[in-house]
Amino acid sequence: MDELKLSQDRIEVLKKIEEYERLGRFDEDVENDPPAPELLPEKVDYLCERFYSKVLRKIANFIGDHYFLSLIKKDILAIDGVEGEENLSALQKGAVIICNHFHAFDNYALFHCIRKHLPRKYLYKVIREGNYTNFPGLYGFLFRHCDTLPLSSNRRTMMNFMSATNTLLKRGETILIYPEQSMWWNYKKPRPFKIGGFKIAYRAGVPIVPTLMTMKDDARLDGTGYPIQRLTLHVMPAIYPDKDLGEKQGAEKMKEEAYACCKAKYEEVYGKPLTYTTEIPQKEERTEKIAKI
């Protein structure tokens, strides 16, 4: 690659990813996004109950489908296939599906791979607050109306979020949650998982369906000067909640099993052990920080 033609923005993001991996800051954002306005309860209709929400949802899904399918047909959003498709049968009665988060379009790539297995044909996506409140133009419209479930720094909004996710799962919907929390552009390794999505699944009594999107370089370059990534979705067997355990232990067990599945799949596909450059293990680093406060 000609370094003179590489996007300076992507160079900086990749350097930040390298630094954050070394420091064990796996769940932190690396993109240079502006501060996000707070999402208030009256600004989001999680269950799409208002008339205008339903209209905007139809418009957004139509536009989103047209836009992303054109990228797939042009092989710009390059999807090579699905491995373990038989495991998607677990989506029939409500499930949380998890995936590594490495690109702004990875949620649509996942949706495209699994949509025929979704009984209600919708995939709800948990997104960060800033994506909902801060994005202008087409992407902002899609972030607000394409079956998204934004997180919020507002406590009342988050209470509505938790209630909505429980309602959706119990009525048989599928929710995509990124357990790594933040997006690390073109980062191939599965990162340590946060517990939140597993608690949501445990409370609703639905399975976790672990997936890993693997990548390989295409001969063509994208608009940033880096190779287009060809994607394969790997679907592992569903992990069901153990109701003999309490929520904390049960969710933790699901989290550990899901991470182990993704780790094993990474090592199988890439043919090397999953290792990080982290100098201080994450738990020890956090203990140090707490001790200094």
C-alpha positions in Angstrom: 0.0 0.0 0.0 1.1 3.5 -0.8 1.2 5.3 2.6 0.7 8.7 0.9 -2.7 7.5 -0.3 -3.9 6.2 3.0 -6.6 8.1 4.9 -5.0 10.1 7.7 -8.1 9.6 9.8 -7.8 5.8 9.5 -4.1 5.9 10.2 -4.9 7.7 13.5 -7.7 5.3 14.4 -5.4 2.2 13.8 -2.7 3.8 16.0 -5.3 4.4 18.7 -6.5 0.8 18.4 -2.9 -0.4 18.8 -2.5 1.8 21.9 -5.8 0.8 23.5 -5.1 -2.9 23.0 -1.7 -2.4 24.7 -3.4 -0.7 27.6 -6.3 -3.1 27.9 -8.9 -0.4 27.1 -10.9 -2.8 24.9 -14.4 -1.3 25.4 -13.5 2.3 24.7 -14.3 4.2 21.5 -11.4 5.0 19.1 -13.3 7.1 16.5 -13.0 10.9 16.8 -16.7 11.5 17.4 -18.0 14.7 19.0 -19.6 14.6 22.4 -23.1 13.1 22.2 -26.2 15.1 23.3 -28.2 13.3 26.1 -31.0 11.1 24.8 -34.2 12.0 26.7 -37.1 9.6 27.2 -39.5 11.6 25.0 -37.1 11.6 22.1 -37.2 7.8 21.4 -40.0 5.4 20.7 -38.3 2.1 21.4 -41.3 -0.1 20.6 -42.3 2.0 17.5 -45.8 2.6 18.9 -46.4 6.1 17.5 -48.0 6.5 14.1 -45.2 8.7 12.7 -42.6 6.2 14.1 -44.1 3.4 12.1 -44.2 5.5 8.9 -40.5 6.6 9.3 -39.5 3.0 10.1 -41.0 1.8 6.8 -39.3 4.6 4.9 -35.9 4.0 6.6 -36.0 0.2 6.1 -36.8 0.7 2.4 -34.0 3.2 1.9 -31.6 1.2 4.0 -32.3 -2.0 2.0 -31.9 -0.3 -1.3 -28.6 1.4 -0.3 -27.0 -1.6 1.3 -28.2 -4.2 -1.2 -26.6 -2.0 -3.9 -23.3 -2.2 -2.0 -23.6 -6.0 -1.8 -24.4 -6.3 -5.5 -21.4 -4.2 -6.4 -19.3 -6.3 -4.0 -18.3 -3.2 -2.0 -19.9 -4.7 1.1 -18.3 -8.1 0.3 -20.0 -11.1 1.9 -18.5 -14.6 1.1 -21.1 -16.6 3.0 -22.3 -18.1 6.3 -20.9 -21.0 8.2 -23.0 -22.7 10.9 -26.3 -21.5 9.4 -28.2 -24.4 11.0 -27.6 -22.7 14.4 -29.8 -19.8 13.4 -32.9 -22.0 14.2 -32.4 -20.6 17.7 -33.8 -17.3 16.5 -37.4 -18.6 16.2 -38.6 -17.7 19.6 -36.6 -14.6 20.6 -32.9 -14.4 21.0 -29.9 -12.0 21.6 -27.4 -12.4 18.7 -23.9 -11.1 19.4 -21.2 -10.2 16.9 -17.8 -8.5 16.9 -18.0 -4.8 16.0 -15.5 -3.6 13.4 -17.3 -1.5 10.8 -20.3 0.9 10.6 -21.9 -1.5 8.1 -21.3 -4.8 9.9 -24.8 -4.8 11.4 -26.3 -4.9 7.9 -23.9 -7.6 6.7 -25.2 -9.7 9.7 -28.8 -8.9 8.9 -28.3 -9.8 5.3 -26.9 -13.2 6.3 -29.6 -14.1 8.8 -32.8 -12.3 7.6 -34.5 -15.4 6.2 -34.2 -17.0 9.6 -35.9 -14.1 11.4 -39.6 -15.1 12.0 -40.7 -11.4 12.1 -38.1 -10.3 9.5 -36.8 -7.5 11.8 -33.4 -7.3 13.5 -33.3 -4.8 16.3 -29.9 -3.3 16.9 -28.5 -1.8 20.2 -26.6 1.3 19.3 -24.6 4.0 21.1 -26.2 7.2 22.2 -24.2 9.4 19.9 -25.2 7.4 16.8 -28.8 8.2 17.6 -28.5 11.9 18.7 -25.5 13.2 16.8 -25.5 11.8 13.2 -26.7 14.1 10.4 -27.9 13.1 6.9 -28.8 9.7 5.6 -26.8 7.7 8.2 -28.5 9.7 11.0 -31.9 9.0 9.6 -31.1 5.2 9.4 -29.6 5.2 12.9 -32.9 6.7 14.3 -35.5 4.7 12.4 -34.1 1.3 11.2 -35.2 -0.8 14.2 -32.5 0.7 16.5 -32.4 0.6 20.3 -30.1 3.5 21.5 -28.4 3.4 24.8 -28.5 6.6 26.9 -26.7 8.5 29.6 -30.2 9.4 31.0 -31.4 7.0 33.7 -35.1 7.3 32.8 -34.4 6.6 29.2 -32.4 3.5 30.1 -35.3 2.3 32.2 -37.4 2.5 29.1 -34.6 0.8 27.1 -34.5 -2.2 29.5 -38.3 -2.6 29.5 -38.4 -2.4 25.7 -35.7 -5.0 25.2 -37.5 -7.4 27.6 -40.8 -6.9 25.8 -39.2 -7.4 22.3 -37.4 -10.6 23.3 -40.5 -12.1 25.0 -42.6 -11.5 21.9 -40.0 -13.4 19.8 -37.8 -10.7 18.3 -34.1 -10.9 17.8 -31.8 -8.2 19.1 -28.2 -7.6 18.0 -26.0 -6.6 20.8 -22.2 -5.9 20.5 -20.8 -7.3 23.7 -17.4 -5.6 23.0 -19.3 -2.3 23.3 -17.2 -0.1 21.0 -16.4 -0.3 17.3 -12.7 -0.9 16.4 -12.3 -0.5 12.6 -11.2 -3.7 10.8 -10.0 -5.3 14.1 -10.1 -9.0 13.6 -9.8 -10.3 17.1 -12.8 -10.9 19.4 -12.4 -8.5 22.4 -13.4 -9.2 26.0 -17.1 -9.0 26.5 -19.2 -6.7 28.7 -21.9 -8.3 30.8 -24.9 -6.1 29.9 -26.3 -8.0 26.9 -26.0 -11.3 28.7 -28.1 -10.0 31.6 -30.7 -8.8 29.1 -30.9 -12.3 27.6 -31.0 -14.0 31.0 -33.8 -11.8 32.3 -35.9 -12.5 29.3 -35.1 -16.2 29.4 -33.8 -16.3 25.8 -30.6 -17.8 24.3 -27.5 -16.0 23.2 -26.5 -16.8 19.6 -22.7 -16.2 19.3 -21.4 -15.2 15.9 -18.0 -14.0 14.7 -17.5 -12.1 11.4 -14.1 -13.0 10.0 -12.2 -10.9 7.4 -9.8 -11.3 4.6 -8.2 -8.7 2.3 -9.7 -8.2 -1.2 -7.4 -7.1 -4.0 -9.3 -3.9 -4.3 -8.9 -0.9 -2.0 -11.7 1.1 -0.3 -12.0 4.9 -0.2 -9.5 5.1 2.6 -6.7 3.3 0.7 -7.0 0.1 2.7 -8.1 -3.3 1.2 -11.8 -4.0 1.1 -12.6 -6.7 3.7 -14.3 -9.9 2.5 -16.6 -11.1 5.3 -17.7 -14.6 6.4 -20.3 -15.0 9.2 -19.7 -17.9 11.6 -22.6 -18.9 13.7 -22.0 -21.0 16.8 -24.6 -23.1 18.7 -26.9 -21.1 20.9 -26.2 -20.7 24.6 -29.3 -21.0 26.9 -29.7 -19.4 30.3 -29.2 -21.8 33.3 -32.2 -21.0 35.5 -30.7 -22.8 38.4 -28.3 -19.9 38.8 -29.1 -16.4 39.8 -28.9 -13.5 37.2 -25.4 -12.5 38.0 -23.9 -16.0 37.8 -26.1 -17.1 35.0 -25.3 -14.1 32.8 -21.6 -14.5 33.6 -21.7 -18.1 32.6 -23.3 -17.2 29.3 -20.7 -14.5 28.7 -17.8 -16.8 29.4 -19.2 -19.6 27.1 -19.9 -17.1 24.3 -16.4 -15.6 24.5 -14.9 -19.1 24.5 -16.8 -20.0 21.3 -15.6 -16.8 19.5 -12.1 -17.3 20.7 -12.0 -20.9 19.4 -13.6 -19.9 16.1 -11.0 -17.1 15.6 -8.1 -19.5 16.3 -9.7 -22.1 13.9 -10.2 -19.6 11.0 -7.0 -17.6 11.3 -4.8 -20.6 12.4 -3.1 -18.9 15.3 -3.8 -18.4 19.0 -5.8 -15.4 20.2 -3.4 -13.1 22.0 -3.4 -9.4 22.9 -0.5 -7.0 23.4 -2.0 -5.8 26.7 0.7 -5.0 29.2 -1.5 -5.0 32.2 -4.5 -7.4 32.4 -7.7 -5.5 32.3 -9.0 -6.5 35.7 -5.7 -5.7 37.4 -5.5 -2.3 35.6 -9.0 -1.4 36.8 -8.1 -2.5 40.4 -5.1 -0.1 40.2 -7.3 2.7 39.0 -9.8 2.2 41.8 -7.0 2.0 44.4 -5.7 5.5 43.3 -9.1 7.2 43.7 
